[in-house]
Amino acid sequence: MKKIISIFMAVVLMFSLVACNSSNGGSSGDKGGNGKAASGYPKRAIEIIVPFGAGGSADIMTRQLANMMRDYVDKPVNVINKAGSGGIDGMNYVAQAPADGYTVLQITPSHAIAEALGRPNADLTGGFEPVANFQKDIQVFGVAKNSPFNTIDEVLEYAKENPGKLKIGGTSPGGLDNYMADGFAEKAGIELTYVPYNSAAETKAAVLGGELDIYQDKVISFLTMVRSGDIRPLVVLHDERLDMIEELKDVPTTVEKGIEFIQGSWRGFAVKAGTPQEIKDYLADVIEKVYNSDEYREAAEKDMSDIIPGFMGQEEYGQMWKDEISKFKDILVK
């Protein structure tokens, strides 16, 4: 009888250990595997705040990411648009939420520029902490199909002889387009007049209508205009030719032309300062898993959203914030 009781107790003990291991071992250090961090985060839905309107590049990318996060997070990931004040309204919304990782901010250079310009309630580096960058863009300059300029050399020569006469447009004064126009002009030793518009559509119409001399845009949007025959590309703001793109493979780069200016857009994520490190690690890990997934790689190849490798972890991304803010101050703050 004692032997039977001993065997029974051993079996009970074994099942108890298995149950204990099942409830604790699966979440300890397992980020993105079973959808939980060690603390059990997330215990409810995560909100990613896009501080711009629906349909833009930041919104499209974030919704794509949130949809793919379903394979790694066992709670819903919802995307909410909080547009206004050039990205500052969404920034303030996240700043007022708890620092618990359930409200994530999607950020772009607009936020770094806002801090560089000292705009109210735009304390990116003080009020937020980086999680990960996800995408980077390359900017291209061109002219309308009926423009008298055929090469970037012709543009530069004319601009040097006629300071400020050539017009280049973009969205919002003091924004990224403004910075790229002014930064390019400064490094090229010319003067351009920057004209702000309310939307990318208005900017395109102004170029095609002859109001603007130079058109600038991100690669994927720029290519649409090139393929329609409306725009002729002149220079890529990069250090290597885009040989993988038929329409741009013969277009020179700024560095190639002796203009030491490289700039594009970037899109990443941040959380309110004070968010636990474990939660930041978990989110960064999930974002990296999505970035390296076959599903995303296929999508990125199709829409050319990853010509430059976009993913950056917390430390590297945080350093990029500081570097970008410093560059923006040098060009935009006079």
N, C-alpha and C positions, 0 to 999 in steps of 0.2 A: 504493500500500500504506500509506504514512504517513497518507494522508487517511482510509482505512478504519479504521486503528488509532485515530486521533483521535476519530472518530465513536463507535467502540466504547467508548472510555474515557469519553466524555461521557455516554453512556447509562448506564454503570455508576455514574458519579458521581451522576447524577440519581436513580437508584433508591436509592442509598445515602442521599441527603438525605431522600427521601420516607420511608424506613424509620426514619431517625433521628427525623424529625418526628413520625411515628406513635407511637413509643415514648415520647417526651418531651413533646411539645406537648399531648397529650390530658389530662395530669394537672396541668400547670402552671396553678395558679389556677382550675382547673375543679372547683368544689365542687357536688356534687349533680348534675352533668351526666352524667358517665360512671361515677358511683359511687365516685370516688376524690378524695382531697385531693392536693396537690402532692407530699407525702411518700410517697404510696401508701397512706395510711390510708383505710379499714380493710383490713388484710391477712388478717383472720380475723373471726369472729363478734363482734358487740357484745352485751354483756349490759346490760339495763336492770333495775335492782333496784327493785322496789316494796316499800317497807318496811312493808307492811300485808297483810292476808289477801286471798285471791282473792275476787272478786265485788263489792268495794267500788268507789266512784266513782274512786279513784286507780288501781286495778287495771284497771278497764274502759277508762278513758281511755288508759292506757299501752299496753294491748294493741291498741287501735284505732290509735294512733299507729304502733306497731311494725309492724303489718300494712301500713299505708300507706307506710311508709318503703321498702318493697320496690321502689318505682318510682324511688328516688333512690340507693339503696345496693346495691352488688353483692355484699355479704356478708350472712349471716343476722343479724337483730336479734331476740334472744331476751329474753323477759320472765321474770324469776325473782322469786318472792315470798319475802321475808325478814322476816316479821312478828315483832313482839315489842317490849315496852317503849315502846309508843306511837310507834314509828317509829325508835327509837334503835338497835335491833339491825341493821336494814338499813343505817343510817348508818355504824355501826362496820364492817360488812362491806366497804363501799366504801372506807372510810378505810384499811383494811388491804391493799387491792389496789394495784397499781402505778398511778402517775399517767400512764397512757398512753392514756386515752380508751376503753378496751375495757370498763370497768365504770362505768356511768352511774347516778346516784342520782335516783330520782323523789322530789320533795320537796313538802311541803304546809306550811301554817302550823304544824303540829305541831312541826316542826323549829325554826322560829323561836321558838316559845313555849318549847321545851325550853332553848334558849340563854338566852332572857330570864329563865327561872326558875333558871338556873345549874345545870341537871342535869348529872351526870357524863357525859363522852363526848358532849356535845351542842354542839360548837363548829362551828356552821354557817359563820359568816363567816370563821373562822380556818382551818378544815380543808378547806373546799370553795370552789369558784368557780362562779358562775352560767353556765349555757349559754343557757337560754331559758325563759320561762313559756309555757304553752300554753292553759290555761283559767282562767276566773274564775267564781265563783258569786255569787248574791245570796241573802241570808237573809231569811226571812219568819217573822213571829210570828202565831200564831192561837190559837184556843180550841176545845174540843170542841163539838159541835153542841148539847149540852144545857147549855152554860155560861150563867150569868146575864149574862155580858158580851156586848154586841153591837158595841161600838166600842172602839177603843184609848183614847179619852177616858174611857170608863167604867172601864177597867182602871187608868189612871193615877190617876183620882180615888180609887178604892178603895185602891190601893196607898199613896197619900199619907196616907190616914186610918188605914191598917192596915199599918205598916212591917213588912216581912219575912214577912207572912202568905201572900202569893201565892207559889206554887212554880213554878219553871220547870226543865225537865230537859235533859239532854244526855248525851253519852258522855264519860266520864273526867273526874275533877276536875283543874282546872288546864289543861284543853285549850281548843280553839277555842270550843266551845259555852259553856263556862264564861266565857271572855273576852267573848263576845257578850252573854251575859246580864248580866254585871257592868258591861260598858261601856255598854250601853243604860240600865240602871238608874241609873248614875251621871250620865249626861247628861240623863236624864229627871227627876232629883231624887227618885227613889224607892228603896225597898229591896225586893229580891226574894231568895228563898231558892233557891239552885241545888242541885238533886239529881242526882248522877251515876248513870248506869246503865251496864251492860256493853255494850249494843248499841243501835242505832237501833230495832230491833224492840221491845226492852224499854221504851224511852222512849215509843214510840207507844202501847203497851199501857197504860202508866201514865197517859197523857193520857186515853185513852178510858175507863179504869177509874176516873177521878176522883182519882187520886193526885197528878196535876199539874194546875195551873191554866192554864199557858201552854205551847203547843207551838211549837217552833222547828225549822226545817229548810231545806235548800236548795230553790230553786224547783222543780226537776224532781220531787223526792221529795215536797215539800209539795203540789204539784198533784194527785198521786195521792190524797192524803187529802182534798183539797177536792172532787175529782170523785166520790169515793165517798160524799160527803155527811157524812163523819165530822168534818171540821174546817172552822171558819169563819175566814177570814183577817182580820187586823186591821191589820197594818202591815208595810210592806216596808222593810228596812234599806238604803235607797238614797236618791238625791237626785232621781230622776225616776220618775214612775209607769210601770208596765209596761203601757203601752197595747196592746202587741202580744199580750198574753195575756188572753183574754176573762174568765177567772175572777179576774184580779187588776187589771184596768184601772181599777176604781173604788176600789181599796184605797190609802189614803194612804201616803206615805213618812215616814220619820223626820224628814227635813229639812223636809218640808212641815208637820209638826206642831211644828216648833221644837226638835226633838231632834237636835243636831249629832253624830250617830253613824251611820257607814256602815261596814259590815263584811260580808265574805263569805269564802268559801274561795278558794284558788287552787292550781293544780297545775302544776309545772314540773320542770326538770331541772338537775342540777349534776354536776360532776366533782371528783375529788380535787384539792386545791390543788397547783399545780406541773405540771398537764397543759399540754402545749405549746399556745400560742395558736392555731396553725394548726388544731389538732384541735378546739378549742372553736369556732372560726369555722366549720369544716366542719359540725359537729353543729348549731350554731345555724342555719346556712343550710338544712340538710336539714329541720329542724323547721319553719322558716318556710315552706318550699316545701309541706310537707304541710298546714300551717295554711291556706294560700291555695289549695289544690287544690280542684277542683270536687267531688271525692269527699268531702273533709272538710266542705266548706261545706254540702253536701246533708245529711250526717249530723248536723251541728251544728244545722241548722235544724229537723230532725225531732225531736231530743231536747232542744232549747232549751239546749244547753250553751255557747252563745256569745252570750248576750244582751248581755253586756259583752264587747267585744273582748278576747281573752285573751292574744294573743301579745305578748311583750316580749323585746327583745334583751338581750345580756349586761349592758351598762352600766345600762340602765333597770331591769332585773330585780335587779341587785345593789343598787341604791339602794333598791328596794322592800323587800329583806330588812332593810336597816338601819332604814327607816321603820317597818316592821311590828314589829320587835324593840323599838324604842323605845316604840311604842304598847302592846305587851303588857306591858312593864315598868311603865308608868304605871298600868295597871289591875290587873294580877295580883300585882305585887310590892309589898306593903304594909310 
